[in-house]
Amino acid sequence: MSDLIERVENHGWHEDDAPLVWEMRDEIKRLRDALTQITYGEGRYNTDQLTHAENTIEDMIGLAEAALEGDKE
């Protein structure tokens, strides 16, 4: 567990802050996992050139579709 997660958990938050603390902890974990995948060239960040290009194109298409959907609203 990272030092930041420990500091967040041990900060002395008020009990009403518990959901926020868990949300922050989960977000930190998701970011750490994503950075690890990127660093090691895993998953969508595979360093094989053809796989990487295909994943990039798929992601760009998804972003373009989402942007176009926003224009319809």
N, C-alpha and C positions, 0 to 999 in steps of 0.2 A: 504494500500500500504506500502510495506516495506521501511525502511529508505534508503536502498541501491538504490532502484528504484528512490526515491526522489532525492538522491544525484546525480545519473546519469542524471536525467532530468534537474536538476538545476546547472549542472557543468559549464555552460557557453561555450558549444561547439560551434564551427563554424557552420554556416547553412549547409555547405557541409557534416557535420558529422551526420545530422539528421537521415539518414537511419541506420547508425551504432547504434545510440542511441536507436531507436525503436527496432532494432534487439536485442540489449542487454536487453532492458526492457522485450521483449517477452520471451527471454531465461530465464531470472530471474523468470518470472511468471511461465513458464513451470517447472523449477526446484523446485520452491516453491510448486506448485501443486503436483508434484511427491512426494516430501518429506512429504507433508500432507497426501497423500494416504498411503504411507508406514507407517507413524506414527500411523494412525488410523486403519490400517489393512483393507483398502478399495480396491475395484477393483481387480486387479491382485495380490494384496498383502493381500487378505482375509486371516484371521488367522485360518479359519476352516482347519483342517489338510488335509483332502482329496482334498478340492478345492486348497489349497496352493500347494500340491504335484502335482496335475494335471497341474496347471499353470506353475510350475517350469519345469516340464518335457516338456511341450509345448515350453517354452522359450529356453530350451536347444536344442530341435530338430531344432528350428528356427536358433539358432546360429550355429549349426553343418551344416545345409543346406547352410547357407550363407558362411561358411568357405569352404565347398566343392565347391561351385560355384566359389569362388575366385581361386581355384586350376585349374579350366577349362580355365581360361583366359590366 
